[in-house]
């Protein structure tokens, strides 16, 4: 290969690399206590309203978690009257879903945790990806437990970690199309978790998703056999889940 061809290939590679990198600075959506309280109250209100709907699952109470673009936890909430009204471990699962969706989503391409299921199975292209970012157990189990799910949750401001490969985690894009963090929801079947997270994100107007691997070009869950091979998710075996998934609103589009 002559020098001229090598230079041409190098120039093309650099142009492609620049095009894939966001030049916009990372914005912290929870920089202070006031921001964390506002996000907590907004997430709690939306999650409770959506959880009360028919979402094609068991209808169990839920945990919700929001992280900023650096993966730090901004809010931890639950929908029941007390922290024991929903699966206790779903507090950590929701946090790991939010961390996963944020850490594997780009400004121009979104991956939901549901999109990761098939690729993370044995023989898949992402097999063993969960080993890459283990949960920080000091963050996950730090007390006191009576503060769990409140604006004083000990998880706030810390990176929880963990990679989850089933429904319930979504990247958050604001009305300008900027990626600002992610949402994680857990407490029922993974299919219902995804439906609830999708509705919450839509109602919060943080679903301006630019692109994704699903059949509609976004980050929605698509069931095995009906979506994009390699990025699909199994059915959860709960009555009503197919109708709930089919009835989800499309992602928002910039300028609309």
Secondary structure, 3 states (H helix, E strand, C coil): CCHHHHHHHHHHHHHHHHHHCCCCCCCCCCCCHHHHHHHHHHHHHHHHHHHCCCCCCCCCCCEEEEEECCCEEEEEEECCCCHHHCCCCHHHHHHHHHHHHHHCCECCEECCCHHHCHHHCCCCCCCCHHHCCCCCHHHHCCCCHHHCCCCCCCCCCCECCCCCCCCCEEEEECCCCCEEEEEEEECCCHHHHHHHHHHHHHHCCCECCCCECCCCCCCCCCECCCCCCCCCECCCCCCCHHHHHHCCCCCCCCCC
